Amino acid sequence: MSNMKIDHIALYCLDLEGMREFQDFPSASLGWMMYIGMAVAKMWDTEWEVMEQREQSDARIDSAESRQNSTEGQIYSKIEDLYAYMRDKRGYDQMDEYISEEVNGYVACLHQLYLMGAAVQLKRMGYHMTKMN
């Protein structure tokens, strides 16, 4: 997935549902953006692994058929609008549940949201992250 496609997803979400919902539900709106970002990262990683395996296979078997099927296994890059794809699975209000249950896994989502929440609050309180040896 290109950076342009990822940026398009973020802007689309912010422009439509995200901004509209932010007035009344700021925490939920920000949480949805985090869920969407996590899902896009998972999709990107999944597709990266598929393409890496395909390239290794193609290097071993260099045939016209393997070159022709080099896009086989690409799933998410073929979806025109990933945001709409995720939103429409269960609707905007249940998008977090779809992502946590079907894309990332519930525990992984909660863990990442916990870490991000702690980082945001520490930054807000003026803490600075420094590398420890």
Secondary structure, 3 states (H helix, E strand, C coil): CCHHHHHHHHHHHHHHHHHHHHCCCHHHHHHHHHHHHHHHHHHHHHHHHHHHHHHHHHHHCCCHHHHHCCCCCCCHHHCCCHHHHHHHHHCHHHHHHHHHHHHHCHHHHHHHHHHHHHHHHHHHCCCCCCCCC
